[in-house]
Each structure stands twice: as C-alpha cells, then as structure tokens.
Amino acid sequence: MQSLSAGGFTSHIIRTTLDRTRFADYAPGRRVNLERALRVGDRLGGHLVQGHVDGVGTVAQVQEREDARLLDLQVPAEIARLSVPLGSITVDGVSLTVNAKPGHRTIQISLIPFTLQHTTLGERQVGDRVHLEADTIGKYVAALLAERSPDQ
C-alpha cells in the first residue's frame, strides 16, 4: 500500500498485474472487496483462497431468485476446467461456491442477501468483467497430475 487516508488508500500496481487484471480500468473512488488474511492458528470458516487473480471472466447472465441472485460467468478455459459444482471460486475477491456449470466455459454463482449487501458483487451486470481465482485445491491437483503426465 502506498498511502492510507480516511475512507481510502492508494497502492502501486505493477505491469504484470495490469496485464493480467482489469485494474487499469479502475478510477479513483471505485469500491473494491478487501478481506484480512488469516493468521496462523485462526479458525478457518470458509474456502481456501490466496488472493491471486488467475483470469478475468464476463458476466453473461443475471437472474433473480426468491432468495438469491444467480450470475452466469463466462470464464477462461483453465478456470472452467478447475471449477466443479459446490467447489470454490473467488470473484472480485469474494470467495464463493460454484452453484452449477451450465455450459463448457460457464459457471454459475449464487449471491445471497448478505453477499449482495456487503460486497460489490450486487453491482455486477451483464457484460461486466470480473476477476477470478480458481479453486486452490483444484490448482494443486491439476499441477501435480500434469507433472506425472508422460506427455509433458
């Protein structure tokens, strides 16, 4: 972090990050989702996430349900491959559960009222681009299997 002020902060973003994310599109004052990292020994009450951006997806569909909002996201092939229903995915820094996989490169997330009220995900509309972090355990399993493959 470069500096902290009342109600905000500035930070330095390196070229690699700008190339892999949509941060170059952000303007001062844009809201972002931030969570504190767990400390060693803290109780884990959710998904394992690292805070990395593995790719950028696009909101393809938004549907209202009685008790939730469903977002279908078009995702890069590698993220789709690592996504399984009821597995985890991080969208714009918010750790979520994959609700379904309605298409080859489409995943669906379900946003409950708490998430809609306390994150920026309630602002997402069709066509919006979102940061994605694939399931951490899935990434490790895929990497280990790739190392064992005789084709590699």
N, C-alpha and C positions, 0 to 999 in steps of 0.2 A: 504494500500500500504506500502510495506517495504522500498523501496527507489526509487528515481527518478533520471534518468540520461538523457543525451542528446539522444533523439531518442528512449528511452525505459524506462522500470520500472521493478521492481521485486515486487512480492507480496507473502504473506503467504496463502496457500490453506489448509484448514482443512480436516481431514479424511472424514467427511461427504460429503464434496464437491467432493473429489476424488472418493468416492464410487458411486456418482450419475451422474458424468460427465465423459468426456474424457480428462480432464486436465492432468491426469497422462501421457498421450501420447504426450503432448506438449514438445517441446525442446526450449531452448533459441533462440530468434530471430524469433519465429513464429509470424506471424501477427494475430491480433485479432481485432474484431469490438468493439469500445467503443463509447458510447454517453453520454453526460452530462445529468443528471437528470433535470427535470423541477423544477423550483422554484414555490412556491405558488404564484398564480397570473399570471404566464406565459400563453401565448396563447397556446392552445393545437391544433396542426395541424396534428395529426396522431392517431395511436392506443394507447390504454391504455396498458402499459406493466410495469412489476415490475422488470425485470432484473433477474428473477429466472430461473433455469433450471428444468423443470418438467420431462424431459426424454431425451433420445438420440434416434435419428432416423438414417436411412440409405438412401443415395441417390440411388434410384432404376433405374431411367432413366433420361437422359438429352436429350432434343430436342431443336434444333434451329428453331426459327420462324423468319419471316421477321424483326420484331421489338423487339423481346424479346427472352429470353432463358427460357424454361419450365423445371422445375425439379419435378419429381415424387419422393416423400419421403415415405418410409415405416416408420410408426410411431407406438409407443405403443398404445394399445387398448384405454387407458384412454384419450390420446391426440386425437385419431381419433374420439372418442365419443364427445369431446368438440369442434371439428372442423366443421365448416359449410362453404359452398361456400360464398365468399365475407365477411366472418368473418376474424378475425386476428389470426396470429400465428407469433411467433418470432423464427427465425432460425439463429443460431450462433450470437445472439444478435441483429439481424436486424428485425425490425417489418415489416411484410408483410401481404398481403391479400391472403387468400386461394382462389386459382383460380378455383379449382374443386376437387372432391373426386372420382377419377377413380376406386377406389376399397375400400373394407371394412376397411383396415388399411393403405390406401394410400391417401395422399393428394398431390395436385399439386400446386406449386407456380410459378409465372411468374416474371422473373427478367428483369427489364427494363435497358436500357443502363446506366443510372445514377447509379443504384444499382450495376451493373457489374463493373463500373469504380471506385466506392468509397467504396466498401466493399470487403471482402474476398470471397463472395459467387460465384464470377466468376471463382474461382479456383476449385470449387467442381466438382467431377467426380463420376461416378457410383462406388458404394462401400464405398464412404466416409461416415463417421459418423458425424452427426451434432447435436448440442444442440438445444432443442426445449422448448419453453414456450407456453403453450396453451392460448387460448383467456381468458383474465382476467374476463370478464363479464360472460362467459360460466362457469368458475370455480366457481364463486359465486352462480350462478343459480343452478348448479349441487349440490353444498354443501347444499344450502337451501332446495332443493327438497329431498335430502337424509335425512335431519333432520325430514321432515314431513312424511316420509315413515313409515308405521306401521311395516314393516319387519325389520327395523333397531333397 
